[in-house]
Amino acid sequence: MRRERHKLLVVGLDALSPEKLFREWREELPTFSSLAAQGVWGRLESCHPPITVPAWSCVFTGRDPGELGCYGFRTRTSYSYGTYDLASSRSVPFPRVWDRLGRRGFRSLLVGVPQTYPAPEIRGEVVSCFLTPPGGPRWTFPASLAEEVSGRFGSYRFDVEGFRSAEYPRILREVYEKTRKDFDLVRYLCATRRWDLCVFVEIAVDRLQHAFWAFCDPGSDRFDPEGSFRWVLRDYYRFLDEEMAKLLEVVGPDTSVLVLSDHGARRMEGGVCLNDWLAARGLLRLRETPRGATEFRPELVDWRRTVAWADGGYCGRVYLNVRGREPCGYVARTEYERVRSEVAAALRELETAEGGRLETSVHTPEELYRTVRGPAPDLLAYFGDLGWRVIGSVGHGTFRIRENDRGPDGANHDWFGSWVYRPCTSTLGGREIEGWALEAIHRLILSEFGLEENPLGGSEAGDREPPSLHP
């Protein structure tokens, strides 16, 4: 399989909402709408759990989170209590698309791609991502690129710090500053480097939505139709559209374009205090009751009498304390499946403060993943179809709170992101395609370089069922 010599630009806009992009504001986004009209587009199903890490690594490896052994930003590294590792480039055990392309002689540019710190050695150049720690020394490859970037664009901003705070004017200013500088950098690199694949991921989209979604959502109790933040999201999507237009001018007509998001966004209804719930049911035994909300730490727990505990986030990652697996295991291996089923059934019965059901879904990792690597959660629980965040801290005195315990937050993640693909070699007629998941995007990227069959199925877009990350 050979291809005509052209380039592929992949622009990842973290948490970009398909409802906003394709429905609500489509007429106000001429660049994205033009790409969709010339190509194909649709919603893109995320992974379990639907979060930045591991979702972008699922896209670029074609593997699911179980195969990656990565279940969030912080992944349990052993069955001891409190042993976690922050996701990094070293956490990805499979080659990503640029690794495979590099072995075939293709060159890649990477900017802001999650899990590219420390910057990996590739055939091409790398500017790493929001996971870069303050003062992190290996944020570019080659190392000399750091001096060039800093000299031309000033101090590089990897993330919008403190985006879960009430400093709304400052957050808004920094979101625009970061986005503008990132697009400027990508345009500069695309114009001055030799490349075949460029992958750019902008995390500021996600940060803006966390800060401002509630002010723009008529269903939120913080919505104010006359407020100064009413149109913040719409105006930012317009800004992205303008920046995208300028990037397309630089890359030229011999470049195929793929725009996508790893997950979507939706209004946050509140938080489920899962460790408080486990403690109230006698499943989590604390040495003493915390006086107010307290970070969950191993030393708070009487492990010899504890059945289960949980990590917070968009998904409740519930772990059983298994005898012979954890250091002070309580649940006998012969009782494991029975206890796991009972905990799952109890979670599904969790109610809202008004006495209604939370529409809870609970899964085992074996149900979700093709392979389960590493110390995976024993259960993954979603509340209110992702409307309710899971609170990891303990000592709230209730099972439900209205806010994120990590600071002001107006948005949760949603199951579906967005994708738009416009090949440079043909027109696909602006067709909407449903049913695509992250792995189909992985195959689509490789097909541009002749390494996979095109999941669009030749000349008729959508005539083949795309693969899914979910068995």
C-alpha positions as CSV (number, residue, x, y, z in Angstrom):
1,M,0.0,0.0,0.0
2,R,1.7,3.2,-1.2
3,R,0.3,6.7,-1.0
4,E,0.9,9.9,-2.9
5,R,3.4,12.1,-1.2
6,H,1.4,14.4,1.0
7,K,1.2,15.4,4.7
8,L,-1.2,14.8,7.5
9,L,-2.1,17.5,10.1
10,V,-3.8,16.2,13.3
11,V,-5.2,18.8,15.6
12,G,-6.5,17.6,18.9
13,L,-8.7,20.0,20.8
14,D,-9.1,18.4,24.2
15,A,-12.8,18.0,25.2
16,L,-14.2,19.8,22.1
17,S,-17.9,19.3,22.2
18,P,-19.6,17.8,19.2
19,E,-22.9,19.4,20.2
20,K,-21.3,22.9,20.1
21,L,-19.1,22.2,17.0
22,F,-21.7,20.4,14.8
23,R,-25.0,21.7,16.0
24,E,-25.2,24.8,18.2
25,W,-22.5,27.0,16.6
26,R,-21.9,25.4,13.3
27,E,-22.9,28.4,11.3
28,E,-20.5,30.6,13.3
29,L,-17.5,28.3,12.7
30,P,-16.7,28.6,9.0
31,T,-13.3,26.8,9.0
32,F,-14.5,23.7,10.9
33,S,-17.7,23.7,8.8
34,S,-15.8,23.9,5.6
35,L,-13.6,20.9,6.6
36,A,-16.7,18.9,7.5
37,A,-18.4,19.9,4.2
38,Q,-15.4,18.6,2.2
39,G,-14.8,15.5,4.3
40,V,-16.5,13.4,6.9
41,W,-17.4,14.1,10.5
42,G,-19.2,12.9,13.5
43,R,-19.2,12.1,17.2
44,L,-16.3,10.0,18.5
45,E,-16.8,7.5,21.3
46,S,-14.2,7.8,24.0
47,C,-12.7,5.1,26.2
48,H,-13.3,3.9,29.8
49,P,-12.7,6.1,31.6
50,P,-13.3,9.0,29.2
51,I,-10.4,11.2,30.3
52,T,-7.4,12.8,28.6
53,V,-5.1,10.1,30.0
54,P,-5.5,7.4,28.7
55,A,-7.7,8.5,25.8
56,W,-5.0,10.2,23.7
57,S,-2.7,7.2,24.1
58,C,-5.6,5.0,23.0
59,V,-5.8,7.1,19.8
60,F,-2.1,6.9,19.0
61,T,-1.5,3.3,20.0
62,G,-4.8,1.7,19.0
63,R,-4.9,0.0,22.4
64,D,-7.5,0.2,25.1
65,P,-6.7,1.4,28.7
66,G,-6.6,-2.2,29.9
67,E,-4.0,-3.1,27.4
68,L,-2.1,0.1,28.2
69,G,-2.4,-0.7,31.9
70,C,-3.3,3.0,32.3
71,Y,-6.6,3.9,34.1
72,G,-6.1,7.6,34.7
73,F,-3.5,10.4,35.3
74,R,-2.4,8.5,38.3
75,T,-2.2,4.7,38.0
76,R,-1.7,2.3,40.8
77,T,1.8,0.7,40.2
78,S,1.6,-2.2,42.7
79,Y,-0.9,-3.8,45.1
80,S,0.6,-1.9,48.1
81,Y,-1.5,1.0,49.4
82,G,-0.9,4.5,48.0
83,T,1.6,3.4,45.3
84,Y,0.8,5.5,42.3
85,D,2.7,6.8,39.3
86,L,1.9,10.0,37.3
87,A,1.4,9.2,33.6
88,S,4.4,10.1,31.4
89,S,5.9,9.1,28.1
90,R,7.5,6.1,29.9
91,S,4.1,4.8,30.8
92,V,3.1,3.9,27.2
93,P,4.2,0.3,26.6
94,F,3.3,0.2,22.9
95,P,4.7,2.1,19.8
96,R,2.6,5.2,18.9
97,V,1.9,6.2,15.3
98,W,5.0,8.4,15.0
99,D,7.2,5.5,16.2
100,R,5.8,3.3,13.5
101,L,6.1,6.0,10.9
102,G,9.6,6.8,11.9
103,R,10.7,3.3,11.2
104,R,9.4,3.8,7.6
105,G,11.4,7.0,7.2
106,F,8.5,9.5,7.8
107,R,9.2,12.6,10.0
108,S,6.8,13.9,12.7
109,L,6.2,17.1,14.6
110,L,4.6,16.7,18.0
111,V,3.3,19.7,20.1
112,G,1.4,19.3,23.4
113,V,0.5,15.6,22.9
114,P,-0.3,14.1,26.3
115,Q,2.3,11.6,27.6
116,T,5.2,13.1,25.7
117,Y,7.1,14.2,28.8
118,P,10.0,13.4,29.1
119,A,10.2,14.2,25.4
120,P,10.8,10.9,23.5
121,E,13.4,10.5,20.9
122,I,11.6,10.3,17.5
123,R,12.3,10.8,13.9
124,G,11.3,14.5,14.1
125,E,10.8,17.0,16.8
126,V,8.8,17.2,20.0
127,V,7.5,20.0,22.4
128,S,6.0,18.1,25.3
129,C,2.6,18.4,27.1
130,F,0.7,19.7,30.1
131,L,2.2,16.8,32.2
132,T,5.6,18.5,32.1
133,P,6.6,19.4,35.7
134,P,7.7,22.9,36.6
135,G,11.3,23.2,35.5
136,G,11.2,19.8,33.8
137,P,14.4,19.6,31.8
138,R,13.4,17.3,29.0
139,W,10.5,19.1,27.4
140,T,11.8,19.1,23.8
141,F,13.4,16.7,21.5
142,P,16.0,17.5,20.4
143,A,17.1,19.4,23.5
144,S,18.3,22.3,21.4
145,L,14.7,23.0,20.4
146,A,13.9,24.3,23.9
147,E,16.2,27.3,23.4
148,E,14.7,28.0,20.0
149,V,11.1,27.9,21.3
150,S,11.9,30.0,24.3
151,G,13.9,32.5,22.3
152,R,11.2,33.0,19.8
153,F,8.0,32.7,21.9
154,G,9.2,33.4,25.4
155,S,8.5,31.2,28.5
156,Y,6.5,28.3,27.3
157,R,3.2,27.7,29.1
158,F,2.4,23.9,29.4
159,D,-1.0,24.3,31.1
160,V,-3.4,26.8,32.5
161,E,-2.5,26.7,36.2
162,G,-5.3,26.9,38.8
163,F,-8.1,26.5,36.3
164,R,-10.3,25.2,39.1
165,S,-10.5,28.5,41.0
166,A,-12.6,31.6,41.1
167,E,-10.0,33.7,39.3
168,Y,-12.1,33.8,36.2
169,P,-10.6,36.9,34.4
170,R,-7.1,35.5,35.0
171,I,-8.1,32.0,33.7
172,L,-9.7,33.5,30.6
173,R,-6.7,35.6,29.8
174,E,-4.3,32.7,30.2
175,V,-6.5,30.3,28.1
176,Y,-6.3,32.8,25.2
177,E,-2.6,33.4,25.7
178,K,-1.7,29.8,25.8
179,T,-3.9,28.9,22.8
180,R,-2.6,31.8,20.7
181,K,1.0,30.9,21.5
182,D,0.5,27.2,20.8
183,F,-1.0,27.9,17.4
184,D,1.8,30.4,16.6
185,L,4.4,27.7,17.6
186,V,2.7,25.0,15.4
187,R,2.5,27.4,12.5
188,Y,6.2,28.3,12.9
189,L,7.3,24.6,13.1
190,C,5.2,23.6,10.1
191,A,6.7,26.4,8.1
192,T,10.3,25.8,9.0
193,R,10.6,22.0,9.4
194,R,10.4,19.1,7.0
195,W,7.6,16.8,8.2
196,D,5.0,14.2,7.1
197,L,2.9,14.0,10.2
198,C,2.1,16.9,12.6
199,V,0.2,16.2,15.8
200,F,-0.9,19.1,17.9
201,V,-3.1,18.8,21.0
202,E,-4.5,21.9,22.8
203,I,-5.4,21.3,26.4
204,A,-6.7,24.8,27.0
205,V,-10.1,23.9,25.5
206,D,-10.7,21.5,28.4
207,R,-9.5,24.1,30.9
208,L,-11.8,26.8,29.7
209,Q,-14.8,24.5,29.8
210,H,-14.2,23.4,33.3
211,A,-14.0,27.1,34.4
212,F,-16.9,28.5,32.4
213,W,-19.3,25.8,31.3
214,A,-21.8,26.5,34.1
215,F,-22.0,30.2,33.2
216,C,-23.0,29.3,29.6
217,D,-25.4,26.4,30.3
218,P,-29.1,27.3,30.8
219,G,-29.5,24.2,32.9
220,S,-27.0,25.2,35.5
221,D,-27.8,27.2,38.6
222,R,-24.9,29.5,37.8
223,F,-26.3,30.4,34.4
224,D,-26.8,34.1,34.0
225,P,-28.2,35.2,30.6
226,E,-27.1,38.7,31.2
227,G,-23.8,37.8,32.8
228,S,-20.4,38.8,31.5
229,F,-19.4,35.2,30.9
230,R,-22.6,34.2,29.0
231,W,-20.8,33.8,25.7
232,V,-17.3,32.8,26.8
233,L,-17.5,29.3,25.2
234,R,-19.0,30.5,21.9
235,D,-16.4,33.3,21.6
236,Y,-13.5,30.8,22.3
237,Y,-14.8,28.3,19.7
238,R,-14.9,31.2,17.2
239,F,-11.3,32.0,18.2
240,L,-10.2,28.4,17.6
241,D,-11.9,28.5,14.2
242,E,-9.9,31.6,13.3
243,E,-6.6,30.1,14.5
244,M,-7.3,26.9,12.6
245,A,-7.9,28.9,9.4
246,K,-4.4,30.5,9.8
247,L,-2.8,27.1,10.4
248,L,-4.4,25.7,7.2
249,E,-3.0,28.5,5.2
250,V,0.5,27.5,6.4
251,V,0.3,23.8,5.8
252,G,-1.2,24.2,2.3
253,P,-3.4,22.2,0.0
254,D,-1.2,19.1,-0.1
255,T,-2.1,18.3,3.6
256,S,-4.9,16.1,4.8
257,V,-6.5,17.4,8.0
258,L,-7.9,15.5,10.9
259,V,-9.5,17.5,13.9
260,L,-10.6,15.5,16.9
261,S,-11.3,15.5,20.6
262,D,-10.6,12.7,23.1
263,H,-13.9,13.2,24.9
264,G,-16.7,15.7,25.2
265,A,-18.0,18.0,28.0
266,R,-21.3,18.3,29.9
267,R,-22.7,20.1,32.9
268,M,-21.5,18.8,36.3
269,E,-24.5,18.1,38.5
270,G,-22.5,17.5,41.7
271,G,-20.1,15.0,43.4
272,V,-20.6,11.5,44.9
273,C,-18.5,11.1,48.0
274,L,-17.7,7.5,47.3
275,N,-15.3,6.9,50.2
276,D,-17.8,8.4,52.7
277,W,-20.4,6.0,51.2
278,L,-18.1,3.0,51.6
279,A,-17.3,4.0,55.1
280,A,-21.0,4.4,56.1
281,R,-21.7,0.9,54.8
282,G,-18.8,-0.5,56.8
283,L,-16.8,-1.4,53.7
284,L,-14.1,1.2,54.4
285,R,-12.9,1.3,58.0
286,L,-11.2,4.5,59.1
287,R,-9.0,4.7,62.2
288,E,-11.0,7.8,63.2
289,T,-13.6,10.0,61.6
290,P,-12.0,13.0,59.9
291,R,-13.0,16.4,61.1
292,G,-14.2,17.8,57.7
293,A,-13.1,17.0,54.2
294,T,-9.7,15.3,54.2
295,E,-7.5,14.0,51.5
296,F,-7.7,10.2,51.4
297,R,-4.4,8.7,52.6
298,P,-3.5,5.1,53.4
299,E,-2.6,6.0,57.0
300,L,-6.3,7.0,57.7
301,V,-7.4,3.4,57.0
302,D,-7.7,0.4,59.3
303,W,-6.7,-2.0,56.4
304,R,-7.2,-5.2,58.4
305,R,-10.9,-4.5,58.5
306,T,-11.4,-2.8,55.2
307,V,-13.2,-4.4,52.2
308,A,-13.0,-1.6,49.6
309,W,-11.8,2.0,48.9
310,A,-12.0,4.3,45.9
311,D,-10.2,6.9,43.9
312,G,-12.1,10.0,42.7
313,G,-12.4,11.6,39.3
314,Y,-15.0,11.3,36.5
315,C,-15.2,7.6,37.2
316,G,-15.2,5.8,40.6
317,R,-12.3,3.4,40.5
318,V,-13.1,1.0,43.3
319,Y,-10.5,-1.4,44.7
320,L,-11.1,-4.5,46.9
321,N,-8.7,-5.3,49.7
322,V,-7.9,-8.8,48.7
323,R,-6.2,-11.3,51.0
324,G,-2.9,-12.4,49.5
325,R,-2.9,-9.6,47.0
326,E,-2.9,-6.4,49.1
327,P,-0.5,-6.3,52.1
328,C,-3.3,-6.4,54.7
329,G,-6.0,-8.0,52.6
330,Y,-9.4,-8.7,54.1
331,V,-11.5,-10.3,51.3
332,A,-10.7,-13.9,50.8
333,R,-10.0,-14.9,47.2
334,T,-12.8,-17.4,47.3
335,E,-15.2,-14.6,48.2
336,Y,-13.8,-12.1,45.7
337,E,-16.5,-12.5,43.0
338,R,-19.4,-12.5,45.5
339,V,-18.1,-9.4,47.3
340,R,-17.4,-7.6,44.0
341,S,-20.9,-8.3,42.7
342,E,-22.5,-7.2,46.0
343,V,-20.6,-3.9,46.0
344,A,-21.5,-3.3,42.4
345,A,-25.2,-4.0,43.1
346,A,-25.2,-1.6,46.1
347,L,-23.5,1.2,44.0
348,R,-26.3,0.9,41.4
349,E,-28.8,1.7,44.1
350,L,-27.2,5.0,45.1
351,E,-29.8,7.8,45.1
352,T,-29.9,11.5,44.6
353,A,-30.6,13.8,47.6
354,E,-34.2,13.9,46.3
355,G,-34.5,10.1,46.5
356,G,-34.2,9.5,42.7
357,R,-31.8,7.1,41.1
358,L,-28.4,8.4,39.9
359,E,-28.5,6.3,36.7
360,T,-25.3,4.5,37.9
361,S,-23.5,2.1,35.7
362,V,-20.9,-0.2,37.1
363,H,-18.4,-2.3,35.2
364,T,-15.6,-4.8,35.8
365,P,-12.4,-4.3,33.8
366,E,-12.8,-7.7,32.2
367,E,-16.1,-6.5,30.7
368,L,-14.5,-3.3,29.2
369,Y,-11.0,-4.3,28.1
370,R,-9.4,-6.9,25.8
371,T,-6.6,-7.4,28.3
372,V,-6.2,-6.2,31.8
373,R,-2.6,-5.1,32.7
374,G,-1.3,-4.0,36.0
375,P,-3.3,-3.3,39.3
376,A,-6.5,-2.3,37.6
377,P,-9.6,-1.1,39.5
378,D,-11.9,-4.0,40.5
379,L,-14.9,-1.9,39.6
380,L,-15.4,1.3,37.5
381,A,-18.6,3.2,38.4
382,Y,-20.2,6.1,36.6
383,F,-22.9,8.2,38.2
384,G,-25.7,10.1,36.4
385,D,-24.2,9.2,33.0
386,L,-21.1,11.2,33.9
387,G,-23.1,14.1,35.3
388,W,-21.8,13.4,38.8
389,R,-18.1,13.5,39.6
390,V,-16.6,11.1,42.0
391,I,-15.1,12.7,45.1
392,G,-12.0,10.9,46.4
393,S,-11.5,12.8,49.7
394,V,-13.3,11.6,52.8
395,G,-15.0,13.3,55.8
396,H,-17.8,15.2,54.0
397,G,-20.5,14.0,56.3
398,T,-22.7,13.3,53.3
399,F,-22.7,11.1,50.2
400,R,-23.4,14.0,47.7
401,I,-22.0,17.5,47.4
402,R,-22.7,20.2,44.8
403,E,-19.0,21.1,44.0
404,N,-15.8,19.5,43.1
405,D,-13.6,19.1,46.1
406,R,-10.7,20.3,44.0
407,G,-12.1,23.7,43.4
408,P,-14.8,25.5,41.4
409,D,-15.8,23.4,38.4
410,G,-18.7,23.7,35.9
411,A,-18.1,20.8,33.6
412,N,-17.6,17.0,33.6
413,H,-16.4,14.9,30.7
414,D,-18.9,13.3,28.3
415,W,-18.7,10.1,26.4
416,F,-18.4,11.5,22.9
417,G,-15.8,13.8,21.4
418,S,-15.7,15.1,17.9
419,W,-13.9,14.2,14.7
420,V,-13.6,15.8,11.3
421,Y,-11.4,14.4,8.5
422,R,-10.7,16.1,5.2
423,P,-8.3,14.2,2.8
424,C,-6.3,16.3,0.4
425,T,-6.7,13.8,-2.4
426,S,-10.5,13.6,-2.6
427,T,-13.8,15.1,-1.5
428,L,-15.9,12.9,0.7
429,G,-19.1,14.9,0.4
430,G,-19.6,16.2,4.0
431,R,-21.1,13.0,5.3
432,E,-21.8,12.5,8.9
433,I,-20.6,9.1,10.2
434,E,-21.7,7.6,13.5
435,G,-20.3,4.7,15.4
436,W,-16.6,5.6,15.4
437,A,-14.4,5.1,18.5
438,L,-10.8,6.0,19.2
439,E,-9.2,3.0,17.5
440,A,-10.8,3.9,14.2
441,I,-8.8,7.2,14.3
442,H,-5.6,5.3,14.9
443,R,-6.2,3.2,11.8
444,L,-7.2,6.3,9.8
445,I,-3.9,8.0,10.6
446,L,-1.9,4.9,9.6
447,S,-3.9,4.5,6.4
448,E,-2.7,8.0,5.3
449,F,0.8,6.5,5.2
450,G,-0.1,3.1,3.7
451,L,0.4,1.2,7.0
452,E,-3.3,0.2,7.4
453,E,-6.4,-0.2,5.3
454,N,-8.5,2.9,5.4
455,P,-11.4,2.3,7.9
456,L,-13.6,4.5,5.7
457,G,-13.6,1.6,3.2
458,G,-12.2,3.0,0.0
459,S,-14.2,5.4,-2.1
460,E,-17.5,5.1,-0.1
461,A,-17.0,6.8,3.3
462,G,-18.7,4.7,6.0
463,D,-19.3,1.5,4.0
464,R,-17.3,-0.5,6.5
465,E,-18.0,-0.8,10.2
466,P,-15.1,0.9,12.1
467,P,-13.4,-1.0,15.0
468,S,-14.2,-0.1,18.6
469,L,-12.1,0.1,21.7
470,H,-14.8,-1.8,23.5
471,P,-15.2,-5.6,23.0
